[in-house]
Amino acid sequence: MVREGLANPVWAALDSGHRHLAQTLGGMRRYGPDLAPFCAVPEHGMPVPANDLEQLGEDVYFVGAIPAVPDGWQMTELSSVLQMVHTGGSVPQPAAEGVVELDALDPGMLELTSIAFPGYFRPRTGTMGRYAGIRDAGRLVALSGERMDFGELREVSAVCTHPEYTGRGHARLLVRCIVHGMQRQGVTPMLHVGARNERAIALYEALGFERNGVLRHAKLAAKVS
């Protein structure tokens, strides 16, 4: 059972902590395309007219509540995501040697995330919260930060490590840094991860996150005339 208020996470964020970032298109809400490729409807199965969809102008993703779209529009179900909420108690400040606070527009974040999950991290995603990373010879090789804001909860996001640097504990360290920072602000950390990504899920469980439910995840392709 998904925790109340989180079953439709994009809508929930755009109706609470990120209300000021919401763009409204008819009955839909979305983040600006330079922030995040997510769109939302208030209820699963809600019909969305073509004239609203045509205003999107790009591929977008829905999580939890998936709308019904008219004929001629392509909605593709993707792998489900597991939602997790931190219930592991207070996380002490980690020994963060090598961890650097990143500028919101650091180009290294786009470069690294384009390898890990292309298309999800946008030019201004870094302005949505705090981001921290690890560099090697000036190159950003590991990253974690904050994305969706629900008020009392906030999403840990963009957890990724360059393939040449995996297995060194970078992700564990960076997630602990972000979680500690959230807790100092009185915010409960949560996150989303691929429901089949058992390696990442095991890491998050070891860091105090608890499974909160599996959500549908779908991509709406921009209509080509």
JOBEL-V47005 format. One line per field, one symbol per residue. ss: DSSP state (A for helix, B for strand, O for the rest). A space follows every 10 residues. Layout:
ss->???
//
This chain:
ss->OOOOOOOOAA AAAAOOOOAA AOBBBOOBBB OOOOOOOBBB BOOOOOBBOA AAAOOOOOOB BBBOOOOBBO OOOOBBBOOO BBBBBBOOOO OOOOOOOOBB BOOOOOAAAA AAAAAAOOOO OOOOAAAAOO BBBBBBOOBB BBBBBBBBBO OOBBBBBBBB BOAAAOOOOA AAAAAAAAAA AAAAOOOBBB BBBBOOOAAA AAAAAAOOBB BBBBBOBBBB OOOOO
//
